[in-house]
C-alpha cells in the first residue's frame, strides 16, 4: 500500500515530480510556482519543495494529472474504478431468480467485508513524534493568495463523529491558523461536519475533532468523494485499494480514530458553547475570493507526526487547477450510482473544469419521451451535491461532451431559447457562490439541447465596427465561436451607464446568435475556458438570464447595489501580486524549467484587484 513517502518515490521513478532544492516561502511563493505548473497541458508535474523554512518538506499537485490521480486510486485509468463500482451495484441490485445468480454475489460481499477499516491497538507511525510544545505555525502552512485572511491548511482530512450514532465522517474542510493552538474550521452549512457540530451544540457538548494530513493519498481523495450519508470514507478507501485502512485512537481525543500511516494528526475539540470566529477571506476554487464569515474555533490539544513527515498541500483558484483532476475522477467513478439511483436514462455526465465542479454540468441522455428533459433536470438538481449546479445542459446527440465546440455546435442546432430554456428562480446554491442574490440560495438554468424539430438558423457576420460606434459602452465583440458556426457571442461592456438588459434587448435584434453573454472585462481567447469560468461564476440564473427576441441573454458582469440592486459583497478574482511574480521569476528552477516562465496571473492581469478581496462592498458596509 502507498504511504505519502512511497507515493512520492513512485513519482520520482516516473520523472513526474519536480524536486526544488532552493528556498520557496510558504507565503505566496509556493502558490505562484504551483499555479504555473498546474496550468501546463495535462496538469504538469507534482512539486516537492525541500527547503521550506521548517523541518518539513511540502508536496503540491499530487493529484494534478489523470496519471497521478489514477496511481493514487490504484489503477491505470479511473474508468477501472467506475467499472468496479458499477459491477458492485449491479450485483447487489439485479434480480437474482436462480440460486446460481444469488451465489455469484457472495464472494463479492465477502470481499467488501474484508475492506472495512481495522483497529490497531498499538500506536501508529503517525504518533512517532508527539509535539510537547504545541505550535501549529511550526508546520509549513501556506498563505496561498495576497488577500487571504491568513495561513490555511488546504488538504485537511477532518474526522468527526455523529454524537447520536457514532458514525464517522471524513470531510475536506479548510483550516485557518489563528494562534499556536487555535484555528478556524470552515465547514459549510450543507456538509456533514456542520451537521455533526449542530448535534453536539444541541446536546451542549464539546465536539472532538482530528485533522489528518498525508498518509495514503487515497484517503485524501475519499475525503472529497460525494458519498451518501452514513457511508464510511475509510471503507471506500479500503475498497479502492483492496486493503483495509488501519486506524489508531487519537492520544487526547480517543473517541476519534485516524489512519496509522498518516503524516500528521492535529487533535483537538470545538467548544460548541463558544462564539464563532471570523474566518477568511480565502482565494477559493471558484476562482474568486470567498469572503470572511463566522465559523467554529478548533482548539488544538495535540500534534503528532511521523519522524520523516511530509506536509501535503494544494492551491485552488482560477481553473484549471489540481482539483479539476480530482473532479474528473469523481465524475467517472460516481456517474453510475447517480444513473442507477436518479437518472436511468443518463449515458454520460461531465463537469468542465471551467465550471469549477458545480457551475456547469453537461449530461447526455437517451431521450425516451416528451418531458424527459424536465425529469432529468429535476432529478439531478435533487441528487446530493448536484443540488449546487447552476447551468445544466441536456443533450442526446452523438458528440463527445468534452469536445466543447462540437458539442455546442450540434446541441445549439436543436435549441430555440423561447422553447428550450428552463429557469428556476430559486434553489439551493453553494455557499461559495458569490453571485446568488441571497446567501446559499440562487437560481438555476437548464438548456434543452435534445433533438426536436427546429427552424433553420442562418448565422450572419456581425458588423462589429458599426455596432461599436452605435453602442459606445461596448469595448469588445468576441465572435470567434460565431465564425465556427456556433451561435454564441461574448460582448464586453465598459460600464453600466446603459442597463445590460436594455443593451441585450437592442442587440438581440441586430445579432444572429442564440446566446449573447455580457462580461465587463476583456478575457483572453484560450479555447473560451476563462470566458466560460468568468461568465458562469458571475450569474444568478434566476435574475441574470432572460430570453429576449428568442435570444438567451446572460448578464455576467460584476453586480453592484447601484446598478443591479445587489446587496451582498462582490469579490475579486484570485490572482498573484506583481511582487511575488517577480520574485519567482528570479528563482533558479524557473529559469531552468522553461515551461514555468510565464505567470498565469500576468496573462489575466487586467482582472487584478488592488484593494483587497472585495471588489464592491455594496450595502453591507463591511
N, C-alpha and C positions, 0 to 999 in steps of 0.2 A: 504494500500500500504506500501511497505517497505521503511524505511529510512536506512541509514547505521547502525545507532544505533539499530533499531528494528531487522534488519537482524542479527546482532551480537548476540542479545538476543535469537533469534531462534536457532542459532548455539550452544549457551551455553546450552539451554534446551535439545539439542540433543547430548551433550557431543562431539561436533565436532569442538571445538576451544580450543587451549592451551593458557591459560592466564599466562603471565610471569610477575611476580612482580619485580624480580631483574633487575638491570640496564643492558641494552644492548645498546651499542653505535650504532647510525645510520651509523657510519663509519665502514663498513665491518662486524661487529659482527652480526647485524640483518640478513645480507645476508647469513652468514655461517650457522646460525641456520635454516633459512628458506630453504636453499638448502638441508640440511639434511632431513627436513620434506617433501619437495616436491618429493624427491627421494624414499620415502616409497611407498609400494604397495598401489595402489588406490589413491595416492596423499597426504596421511596423513591428518592432521587437519589444519584448519586455525590457525593463531597465532596472539594474541593480546599482544603487548608489552606495558606495562603500565608505565614503568619507562624509559623514552627516553632522559632525559636531557632537555626536553622542557615541556611546559604545555599541550602538545597534545599526546595522545596515538597513536600508529601505529598498523594498522592491515594489515597482509600479508597472501596470499594464500586463499583469499576469494572464488576464483573460481576453486581451485585446486583439485576438485574431481567431478565425474559425479553427485553425490548427491547435492553438493553445487551449481554447475552451473545450475542444474535443479531448485533448490529452487530460485535462483536469477532470473530465467526466468518464475517463477510462474507455475511450472509444476512438475509432478513426474518423468518424463523422457523427455528429449529434443525431442524425437520422436513425442511427442504430438504436439509440435510446428511445426514440419515438416509436420504433417498431416493437421494442420490448414492452413499453407502456401499453401499446395497442394490443399486443398479444395477451398481456396480463388482464386487461379489462374485458377483452372479448371472451377469454376463457372463463372468467368469473360470471359473466352476464348472459352468455349464449344459452339457448335451450339445450339441456342435456337429456335427450329422450332415450338414451341407451346407457347401460352400465359401463360400456367401454368409454363413452364420452365423459361420463362422470369420473371414472378412474383416471382419465388423462389429466384432469386438473389437480389431482392430489400431489404429484411431485412438485408442481408449481407452488402450491400452498406450502409445502414443506420447505422449499427454497426461501419463500418470503419470510417464513417464521424464523429462519436462520439469520436474517438480516436485521432483526430487532437489536437496538443498542444493548451492550453488555456493561455491567457494573464491575469496576476494578477496585479491589479493596485497598491496595497499596497506593501510595502517591504516584502521580503521573509525571512524565517528563516536563509537563507544563508547570510543575511545582518544584523543580530542581533548585531554583533560586527564589527565596521569599524576601522581598524588599522590606527591611525593618523601618526605614525612613521613607514613608510614602510621599512620593513626589512625581505626579504624572508628567510633569514637564521634563523629566529625565528621558522620556521617550521622544523620538524624532517626529513628533506630531506636526502635520503640515498646516501652515496658513496658506490656503490654496489661491485665493484671488485678492486683489488690492483692497476691496471694500468689505471683505469678510469681517465678521464681528470678533474673530479671534482664531485660535488653532482648533482644528476639527479632526477627530478620528473618523476616517471616511470608509473603512472596511470593517466596521464592528459587527460581530455576531452577538446580538443582545439576547441573553437567555432569561426568560421569565416563566413563572408558573401561575396557572389559574388557581386562586386560593380555595375555590369550591371543589374542583375536580382533581387538582394536582396535575392536570395536563400541562405538558411542557410546550413552550413556543420559542422558536429561534427566528428573530427578525433582524433586518438590516436598518438600523436607525442611527443616524449620525450623532456624534457625541462632541459637544463643545467644551473645551477646557476653561474652567473659571478660576480655580485655585489648585494648590498642590494636591488636595484630596477632595476636590469638588468639581463636578461637571454638570452640564445640562443634557437631558435625553430628549431627542427630537422624534417622538413617535406621533404620527398623525392620528386624528380622531377616528379614522376608519380602520386603523391597524389593531392587531391582536394585543400588542404591548399596551396600547391605550385602554383596551377593554379590560385587561388584567389590572391595570392601575385603578380604573374606576371601581372594580370589585373590591380591591384592597381598601380603597378610600371609604366605600360604603360600610365595610366591616370595621373601620377605624384601626387598621393595622399597617405596620411598615411592610414595604414590599422588597423582598430580596431580589437582587439582580446580579448577573455576571456578564461582563463584556469580554468576549473571546476574540483574539486576533491570531490568524495563521493556522497552523496545523495543515491537515489535508485540504488542498484547495477546493475539493468537492463540498466541504462544509460551507464555504463562502457562497458558492452557487446556491446551495439549498436554502440558505437564509434569505435569498431573493425570490425563491420559487413561489408561484401563486397556488399554494396547496389549499385544499378545502379545510375548513375549521376542524381542529381536532386531529389532523394527520401530523405525526411526528416528523419533523425535518431530518432528524438523525436516522430515522427509518428510511427515508428517501435516500440519504447519503449511503446507507448500507446497501440498499437496492442498486444504486448506480454503480457502486464499486464492487458489489458482490462479496462484501465482507462487513460484519457488524462494526459499529463505532464503539470503541471502549471509552467509558465515561468514569470520571472520578468526582468525588464530592469536593466542593469548594472548602477552603480551610476556615473561613469566617462566616460563610453563608452556606452551611452544609445541606440546606434544602435543595440547593441548585447543584446539578451535575454538569460537568463540562468535558470536552474531549481530552483524553490524557495526553495526546500528542500536540496540543495547541502550543503556539509560541509564547503567547501572553494571555494571562487571565487577570482581569480587573474586577475584583469583588466589591460589593457594596450594597446599599439599600436606598430606597426612595421613601422618605417620610411623607406619607400622604396628607398629613395634617399641616405641612408647611405650605407657605405661599409659593406659587410658581415663580420662575426666574426668567428674565428677558434673554432669549437665545437668538443668535443671528445678528446681522444678515449672513447669507451664505450663497456663494456662486453655485447654482444648482444645475441638475441635469436637464432642466428646461432650456438652458442657455441664458437664463436671466437670473438675477439675484432673487432668492426667496427672502422676504423681508422679516425683520425682527418680530418675534411673537413670544408668548409665555409658555414655558414647558417645565416639567418636573426637574428638581435638583437630584443629582445622583451622588451620594456620599460614599467615597471610596474607603473600604476597610482593609483591603489587602491588594498588593500587586505581586503576582508570581510569574515566572517565565522560565524557559529553557536556558541552559548555560550559554548556548550559542544562538540565541533567538534572533530572528529576522522580522523586522517590522513591515507588514504589508499595508499598502495604501492604494488609493485610486484618486483620480480627479474627475470631476464632471463639469460640463459646460456646453458651449455651442457644439452641436454634433458635426461630424461623427466622433465619438469618444469610445473608451473601453466598454462602457455599459451597453453599447449597441450590439456587441457580440454576445453578451450575456442575454440580452433580449432576443437575439436571433435563436439562441439555443432553446430558450423558453418557448418561443414561437413553434419550434419544431417538436419539442417534447410534449407540450401540453395541448396541441391542436386536437388530437384525437379525443382526450377526455371532454373537451368543450363540445366537439362534434357529437359525441355519444350522449352527453347529458342535455345539451341545449339545442344544437343545430344539426340534426342528422343530414340535412341536405348540403352541408358545407363541404367543399372539396379542398379548399386551401385558405389559410389566413396569413396575412403578412402585415407587420408593423414597420414601416420605413423608418430608418434612422432619423430622418428629418422631423418625424412626428414625435420624437423623444418618448417612445413606447406607448403613449396613450392619446396624443392629439390626432393622429391619423391612423386608421385601420382600413386595410383593403381585404375584402373577402370574396372568394369565388364560390359560387353555389350551383347546384342543379335546381333550376327554377321550375318547380313542379306544378304550380297553379297560380292563378291571379291572387295577388295579395301576399305572395311568398316573400317578397322583399320586406314587407311590413312585419311579417312574422319573424324574419331573421334579425331585423334591427331591434325589435323589442326583446328577443331572446338574448342577443349579445349585450345589450345595454343593461341587462339584468344578471349577467354572468360574472360574479366575482369582481376582480379588478377591471374588467372590461366596462364597468359602470363609469369609469373615468374618461372613456373615449369621447372626443368632441366631433370628429369628422369620420363618418363611415361611408365607404364606397362599396356598393354591392354589384357584382359583375358575374356574368355567366358565359363569357366567351372563352376563347382558347389561347389568349395571350398570357405570357407569364406575368404575374403580379409584380415581379422585381424588375421587369423591363418597363420602366415608368412611362417613357414616351409612347411606346406601342400600346401599352395598357390604356393610357388616356386617349390616344387617337382612336382606338377601337371602341372603348366604352362611351366616349362622347358622341359617336355616331348614333347611338341609341338614346341619347339624352335630350330631353326637352325640358328646360328648367321649370316652366309653369306646371308641368305634369309630374316631374320626376325629382323634385326637391321636397324633402320632408324635414321640417324644423320643429324641434321640441323647445319650447320657450324656457323650460326649467327642468333640471335634473341634477343628479349628484356629479360634482366635478372634483378634480384633485385639489387637495389643499394648496398645492403649489401653482395652481392655475391663476395667474395674476390678472387675467383678462375677464374673468367671470364677474358679473355685476355685484354678486354677493359672495362672501367667503364660502368656498366649497359648494356653491350652488350656481350652476350656469346652464346655458342652452346646449343643444346638440343638433347636428345636421346629418341627414342621410341622403346620399346621391344614388339614385337608381340607374345603374349602367347596364341593366339587363336588356336583352334583345326584345324589341317590340316595333310595331310599325311607326316609322318616323319620317317626316318630310325631309326631302333633300336639303342640305345646308351647304351653301356655296361661300367659302371663305374669300374675302376680298382684301386686297392690300390696303393697309392703313396709311393715310397721308399724315404722317406724324408731324411734319413741319407745319402743315396747315392747322392741325389741331392744337399744336403747342402755342401758336400765335393767338388762336381763338380762346384757349383756356390757359391763361398766364400763370395759374397756380401749379400747373403741371411742369415738372422738371425732366421727366423721362418716360418714354414708352418702351417697354420691353416686349417686342412682338416676335421674338425668336421662335417660340412654340407655334405661333400662328403661321410662320413661314415653313413649319414642318407639318402642316395640316392638322395641328392640334388647336382648336378654337379657344385658347386661353391667352389673355393679355394681362400683363402686370403694369400698373401705372403708378409712378411716383409723384406725390404732391408735396410741395414745399411748406405749405401752411394750410390752415383750415379757414381762411377768410371766406371761402365758399364751402358750404357743408358737403361732406363726401356724398351723402345721399342725393343731394341736388346735382352734383357733378356726375354721379352714376346715372341719374335719370336722363341727363343730356347726352352722355357718351354712349349709352346703350342704344341710342337711335343712330349713332354715327359709325359705330364699330361693329363689324360682323363677327362677333365672338359669342360663345355660350357662357363663358365665365370671365368676369373682369375683377381683378384683385387690386385694391389700392393699398400702397405702402407709403411710408414717409421718409425713407432713406434709400439711396442707391446701393443695391447689393450686387456682389459680383456674379457674373454668369458662370456657374460651376456645375452645370447639369441641373440647375434650379434647386439644389439642396438647401442653400441658405434662404432662397425665396420661400420655399415650402416651410422651412423651420420658422422663419420670421412671421409669415402670414398665418400659419396655423396656431402659433403661440399667442398671437395678439388679438384673437377674436373670442367673443362670446357669441356663438351662432344664433342665440335667441334674439339678439339685438343688432348684430353686426353683419348678418347675412340676409339678403332680401332679393326677390325676383322682380325686375322691372323690365317691361317690354320683352319678356321671355329671355332675359339675361340674368344669370345669377351674379349678383354684385356682392363683393366681400370687402368690408372695411377693416383692413389690418393695420391701420395707423395707431400710434400710441394715443391713448384716451386721456382726456382732461376733464375737469369739472366744468370749465367754461364752455368748451365746445361740444362735449358729449354727455354732460351730467354724470360723469363717472366720479364716484365718491371715495374710492379706495386709492391707496398709494400705487403708483406705477413704477416698476423697477427698471433699472438699466440692464442692458446685455452684459454678459460676463466676458471681460477682456483684460489682458495683462497691461500693466502700465509701461510706458516707454522706458523708464529707468531700468526695470528688470529685463526687458527685452534686450537692451544694450549690454547689460552685464552678461547675460547668457550668450550673446553673440561673440563675446571675447573668450569664452571657455574653449579649452583645447579640444575637447571631444566634439564640440560643434564644428570647429574648423576641419577636423579630421573626417567627421561623418557628414559629408556634404549635403545629404538629404535633410539635415536638421538646420540648415542655414536660415530658412525663412520662417518667421513667426506668423502663425495664423492670426494673431491679434493685429499685426501690421496690415494684413490683407483686408481686415474689417475695421480699420482704424477710424473710419467716419462714423462708426457706431459707438466709439469710446466715450463714455461719460467722464466728466471732470469733477463732479461734486459729491460723489458717493454712490451708494447702492440704489438710491431713489432718484428717478427722473422727475416725476411730478408728485408733489405731496397731496394735491387735490384738497378735499375738505377736512381731512382728519387733523391737519396741522402739526403732525408729528415730525 
